[in-house]
Every structure is written in structure tokens, then in C-alpha cells.
Amino acid sequence: MGESIAVGGACLVRSPADLASFRDGAILVAEMTDPDWVPVMRRAAGIVTDHGGPTSHAAIVSRELGVPAVVGTGNGTALLADGDTITLSCAEGEQGRVYAGALAFEAEEVDLGGLPRPRTDVMVNMADPSAAFRWWRLPAAGVGLARMEFIIGNLIKAHPMALVHPERVRDPAALGRIRELAAGFADPSEYFVHTLAHGIARLAAPYHPGPAIVRLSDFKSNEYAHLLGGEGFERAEENPMLGFRGASRYYDERYRAGFELECRALVRVREHLGFTNVVPMVPFCRTPGEADKVLGVMAANGLERGRDGLQVYVMCEIPSNVVLAEEFARRFDGFSIGSNDLTQLVLGVDRDAADLAALFDERDPAVTAMIAEAIRKAHAAGIKIGICGQGPSNHPDFAAFLVREGIDSISLNPDSFLRTVRTIAEAEAFQ
């Protein structure tokens, strides 16, 4: 993942207990990562994992942090020994490589003033507020995807419902940690709203007044359960990827009070901190009826679509979003194609299954046909449509396809911005 190169000593981390011994500037080698590992990932020169694919936690977070990563190696932890000097290269095409020893390489400097300015709006994906200003020099039209769950998982750390109802948290250690985190606030709910609002503001600031599209929380139930106090508020699911997630949570009594905290944070960002460029986006919205319920909850909590110029977008990442695009277009101001989930659901491929990674391809004809149809229907309805999945960052030919289809915006991982902007400009030149 990424396009850079790292040289350093391998540091094997076989369990969370080993994280404390991680050496700054080393290359993290592990079976896989999860949100608890992000502080260590920030300190790593590079990352190697046994499991995972292009949409795994390690892949997405490493690209956000600008750290090169080779994921899904299968046996990296078996082949590499702690302390081995290795060179990790993500600059040789789609396949990452790990070399023994410290290899010499050349770095290219790019004059941003000479970068082409495509007609297509080119935006950036962001998640980590602490890294937001790292990329401010990139000539982006705005933030095409800000992931709210990164802030919840890494800064807030606690399940929203555990902050609404701390009296229902049964784990004394988790409750004690929640009290520590919320110390100094009027109540734990205010801790959530304050931290989330200021995190979103940092993501919205670098490209203000350009739009900052903030995706509402999209943790799966198993991921919510791992947050402090979360186990008591989540039910075990056989397939969380297709379970209680996205829009379905927001109006359900099991989570509605938690979603209302998200709404309060967005109101604070827009009305009190002044970032009216923030555009909330609803993920994994299965039906138009579900959209109506979510918009109703948002309006009841100060986020009424159309009031004070508020726009609300929806992810186009389920086949039903494409089939019923006209219905969704009546309820939302814009679409953003989530190519990761859309590919998974069109092809029936678990996006996190390493054994099926070769089949997970946004460029498959079935997927591109769905995307082309979504673009056509959005434009026929008079609303904008963009894309914020990993596809354009991973595959230049996929970015060129999107340009040919007339997509309005493409949001990229920052580390692939320069290369993909050139690809987009070249594709536009042939139109």
C-alpha cells in the first residue's frame, strides 16, 4: 500500500502485549492490525502483515498515515526475524516487495506548481485529525471522505452508548477508563461531542471553504464491541459486514442515542466552530425508507437537510443504491460511490478474505457496469456523484474509466494523489 520505500529493522509483534516493546522507526511485522495498534503504526517506518487485503485495517490506516505497507503476505512473520534489516518497497507497481538488507533508492521531488489541474474535482480521503495538516499543500478541491469512526476508535475510545449510559457498563476496568477519559467534562456524553467535533474540525480545516464530506460512523458490531464498554451494547453477529451497521443503527433504539451524539457534534462543528463546509454522509443505507428514517432523526437533532445550506450525501455502495438511484436522489444532495463495499456485494467476495483477493477487483465488468449506471442515473437526476473508495488510488486505469464515464469528483488517498492527478488529466485530454 502506498508508493514509498522504507528501510529499517523488522520488529515482530505477535500480540498486543508486544506493542510496548516496539522500536521507533522500525518496520512493524505482525499477523494483522486493529484500531488499538494505530499509535504504534504512527511510529513505524513501514508495515508488513500476514493477513488482509487492500481494504484491510492495515492497508487503509497505513495509506492515511503515509506509511508504506505490504499486506497479506501469508508468511511474513515466519520468514522475518526480529531485528532483520529489510527494505520495504511499494514503488514498483501494484505488488509490494520486501527485500533483505538496506537497498539504495532515489526519491523524486515534485513541484506542485507544475501539477495539472483536471476538470474533475480531485479530493483527498482523511481519517486521522493529527495528520490532516500534513497534506494541506496538495491542490485538492476538498476532503472527499473523512472517516468519523477513526476519531471514535482512536481518540474517544469508548462506545457511544457506554457514554450515554455509563451505569450499564459492567466491566469495572472499562468504566474506570471511561471516567478517566471524561474527567473534566460535565458528563461523558459531552466528552464524546467535544472530542468528535474538534476532530472533525481539524479534518475540515485544511481545505476550507472547500467541502469536507464526513461519513457518519460505520463500525460493524464486532468493532463497536471492542470499544470501551462496548460488549454490553452489541449482539454477536455471524456476518457483521452485512449486519447491524451504517444507516440501520441510527434510528434503532439500540443505538439512536449514540447517533444523536454524532449529530450534536456535527451541529457544533457547523454552527459553533464555523465549518459550514462540513457535509454529513450516510453510509450503508439499504432502502429509501431507511433513508427517510435517518433523515428524520438528523432533522430532529439539528441537522435538517436544506436548513442553513446543509447538504446531506449518501454512500452508493449497495446494489440497491444503484437500482433505486432515482429514489435515493430525491432524498439526498449527492452520491459517493464506495467501491470497496460495492465490489464486495456485486461479486459476492469477502473483501477481507486473503484467499479471494485475486477476485476482488473494482475493474471487473460487473462492477464497472454498476458504477457507470450510477453515474448516469445521478446526472439524470441532477445531483453530483463522486467516488471515495480505494479503487482510483490503487489502479490508474480505473481512474481513467471514471473520467470517461463523467464522474464529478474522485477522492484519493494522499499518498497516491500526485500520480493519480496526472492520470486523470491525461484521461481528460483524450475526451
N, C-alpha and C positions, 0 to 999 in steps of 0.2 A: 504494500500500500504506500502511496506517495511516489515521489520522483527523486528522492535524495539518497545519499550514501552515508553510512555511519561506520566508524571503526572503533572498536573497544573490546574490553574483556567481557566474556559471557558471564552472566550472573544467574544461576539456576534458582528459580523459586518454585518449589514443589507444593507449597501450601501457604495459606495466609500467614502462618506463623513465621515463615521465612522472610516476609516483607521488611521486617525491621532491620535485617542484615543487608539489604540492598545497597549497593555502592553507587554513588552519584556518577553519572557519565558512563555507566556500564550498559551492556546490551541485555535487556530483560529476556530470559528464556523460560517459558512456562507452558504447561499444557493448554491453558486458556486464561483469559482475564475476565473480571467482572467489575462493576462500578466501584467496589471497595478498593480496587487497585489503582485508581486514577492518580492519587498523589505520587505513587512510585513511578507510574508511566510518564509523568511530567519530568521526572529526574533522569529518565533513561535516554541514552543516545539512540537506541533502536529497540525493536521488539521482535521476538520470534516465538510463535506458538505452534503447538502440535495440532490443535483443532481450530475450526472456524473457517469461514469463507469471507467474501468481500463485504458482507453486511453484518459480520460478527462485531461484538463489542470492541475487540482489539483493533479491528480494521477501521471502524468509524472513529473511535477516540484518537487513534494514532494520527489519522489524517487531520483531525481537528487541531491536534497539538503540533502538527508539523514534524512528527517523529516517524522515520521510515519503519515499516513493519513487513515481515514475511509471515503470513498466517496459513494455517492448515498444512504444515509441513509433514505431519504424520508421526515423525520420529525425531524432531529437533532436540527434545530433552534427553533422548537416548544417545544421540550422536555427539552432542556437545558436552564438554566437561566444564565445570565451574572454573573460571579464570582463563579459559582459552581465548587467545586474541583472534578476533574474526572481523571480516568486512561484510557488512550487510548492504546489498545494493538493490535499490528499487528504481534504478535509472536505465534499465536495459529492456524496456518493453513491459508487457503485462505480467511476465513471470519474475518474481523476486528471487534473488540468489544470495546464498551465504557462502563466503569463501574463507578458507583457513588463512590466518595471518593478516597483516596490515598491508593492504594494497594501495598503491598510489592512484590518485584520480585528479581530474581537473574540474573546477567549478566555474560555471558561466555566470557572468553578471549581465543583468538585463536593464536597459534604460526604459523605464516605464513611460517616459515621454514619447518614445517611438512605437509604443504598442498600438495596434489598430483599434479603432472604436467601432465595433459592429453595430448594425441597426437593431439586432436582437439585444434586449436588455440582458446583460450578464451580471449575475448577483453572486453572493457568497453564502455558503452554509456555515453556521456558527452554533456553538453549544456552550463553550466554557467562557464565562464572563472575564476571567483573568487573562484570557488570550485574545480578547476582542480587539484591543488596540494594536496588537501585533501586526494585523493585516490592513491597517487603515490606509496605507499608501496604494493598495490595489485599486485601480479605477473601476470599482464596481458600482452598479446602479442602486444597490441596497442590499439588504440581507434577505435572501430568498427562503431561508429556513433557519429559525432559531429554535433549538430543542429545549422545551421547558423542563423535560424530565432530567436533563443533565444537572440543572440547578437544584431540583428537588433531591436527586440522589447524592450529589456531591457537596452541596452547600447546606441544604436544610437537613438532609439525612434521615428525617423521620417521616413516617406515614402521615399524610394529612389528617386522616380520621383519628389517629392517635393524638394529634394536637387539638382536635376539636373535642375529643372525649378521652383525656388522659386517665380518667378514673376507670376506664375499661381496659387499660394496659395491665396485663397480668405479670409480665416479666419485670421483676424489681430492677435489674440492671438496665434494661431498656428505659424504664420510667425515670431512673436516676439520670441517665444520659440526656433524656429529653428535657428534664428540669435544668440541667446544666446549660444546654444549648439555648433554652428560652429564658434564662436568667436575665433580668433587666427589662423584660417586656411585660406589658400589662397582663398578658395571658399567652399561652403557647400559640394560639391562632394568630396573634399579632406578629409573633416571631416569623411564622410562615409567610404572611403577607408582606412584611417588611423585606425579608431576605429575597423572596421571589421578585418583588417589584424592583429592587435595586439591581438584582442580577439581570433582569430583562432590560433595564435602562442602560446598563453597560453594553449589552449586545446591540441596542438600538442607536447608541450614540455615535459610533464611528462614521456612519453614512447618513446621519440626519441632515436634511429632511427627507432623504430617500426612504422608501418603505422598509420596514423591518417586520417580516411576516413571522409571527410567533405561533408555533404549533402548540396547541393545548396538550396537556400531559398524555403520553401514550405508552406508559408502562404496561406490561402484561401482569396478570395477577401474581405470578410467581416472583416477578421483580418487585412489585409492591410489597409482597410478603417479606422480602429481605430488608426493607427499610425498618428503622427502629420502631418497635411496637406494631409492626405490620402483620404479624402472624395471626393476631386475634381478629383482624378485619378482612381477611382474604380466605376464600374457599379453595381447596385443592382442585385443579382442573387437569384433565387428561391432555388437553391441547390448548395451552394458554394463548398461542398465536392466533387462534380462531375463537377465543373465548371472551371473557368479560374485560374488554379493552376499548379504548377510544370513546367515541360518542356514547356507546351503550352505558358507560359508567356515569355520565354526567347528570342524567335525570333519574337514575336509580337511587332509591333511598339508602342503599348500602354505601354510596359514595357522594351523593349530591352535596352534602355539607362540605366535603373536601373540595369539590369542584367550585363551590361558591367562594372558597378562599382564593382559588385561582382567578376568579372573576374580580374579586376585590383587589387583588394585586394588579391586574391589568387596568382597572379603573384608576388606581393610584398612579401607575406609570403615565397614563394619558392625561389625567386631569390635574394631578398634583406635581408630577415631575416634568410635565410638558412635552412628553414624547408622543405627540399625536400621530406620528408616523407608524406607530405600532398597529399591526393588523393581525387580530387573532385568527387562527386557522383550526378548523375542526378535523381531527383525524378519524379514520376508520368509521365513517358514517355509512351504515349499511342500507338505509332506506330513506326516502323523502319524509316519511312520517317521523322517523328518528330525528331527522334534521329539525323538524318543527318543534319537537320536544326540547332539543338542546338550545335552539334559538330562544325559546320561551324562558328557559332557566337563565340564560345570559341576560335577556332583557329585564328580568325581574331583579337582577343583581347589578344593574347599571350599565350593561353592555347591549343597548338596543341598537340593532343594525339601522344605519342611516342617521342616528342622532349624533350631532356634532361631527358629522362626516365619517362616522365609524363604518368601515367596511369589514365584512367577515368572509373569509375564504374557507374552502373545504378541500381536503385531500381527495384526489381522484386516484384511488389505489385499490379499488374493489371492482370487479367486472360490472356490478350493478351501477356503479357511478358512471360508467361509460354507456351502458344500455339505457339508463334513465337520465342521461345528461341534461336533457331539456328540463326535467323536473327539478333537478338539483340547481340548475342555472336560475330558476325562478326564486330560489331561496338564498343564494349566495352571490357575492360580488366577483368571485374569481375561483379558478381551479388551480391546484398544483398537483401535478402527476407524481405520485410516489412509485417510482419504477421498481423498487425493491419488492414491496408487497404485491403490486400488480403482476409482476413477473411470476412470483410465487403462486398466485392464485390462478393465473391463466394457464400456467404449465403444470400446476399440481406438484411443485417441487419445494420441499422444505428449504428455505433459503440458508439455514444454518447447518444443513447436513453436508459434511465434507465429502461423503461418498457420492453425492449427487451434484457436486459443484460444477462439473462439466456441462450439466443440463440447465443450470441456472444462467440464462443469457437474455438480457434485455433486447438483444438483436434478433431473437427468434421471430420468424414471420408472424406467428400468432400474437406475440406481444406488440410488435410494431404496427400490426393492423389495428389493434385496440387503441394504441396511442394516437394513430392517425385519425381514427374515428372520433376520439375525444376532442382533438384539436378542431376538427371540422365542426362538431356539434357546438363547442364553446363559441366559436366565431359566429356561427349561425344565430346563436342566442345573444350575441353582442357583449360577451364578457371575455376577460383576459384569461389565458391559460399558460402556465409555466411548468417547469419540472424541477424537482429538488432531490431526486434520488441519486444513487451513486453512478448510474449509467454513463452520463456525459463526462464525468470525471475519469471513469475507467476506460472508455472506448471512444476515441476521436471520431470513428466512423458513425457511431451512434449520435454524437453531437451534430454531425453533418446531416444525418437523416432528419433530426428535429428541425434544423434550419429549413430544409427543403419542404417540410410539412407546414412551415409558417408559424412555429411556436413563438409566443410573445417574449418569454424570458427563460433563461437557463441559469440555475443556481448551482454553483460548483464548490467543491472543497477548495480551500485557499491554496493548497499546495499544487493543484493542477490548473489554477486559474490562468497563468500566463500561456501555457501550451494550448489550452482549450480555446482561449480567446482568439488565438491565431487560426485555429481550425475553423472556428465559427466565421471569422472574417473571410477565409478562403472559400468556404461553402457559399457565403453570400455573394461573392464575386462571380460565381458561376450561375447565379439565378437570372 
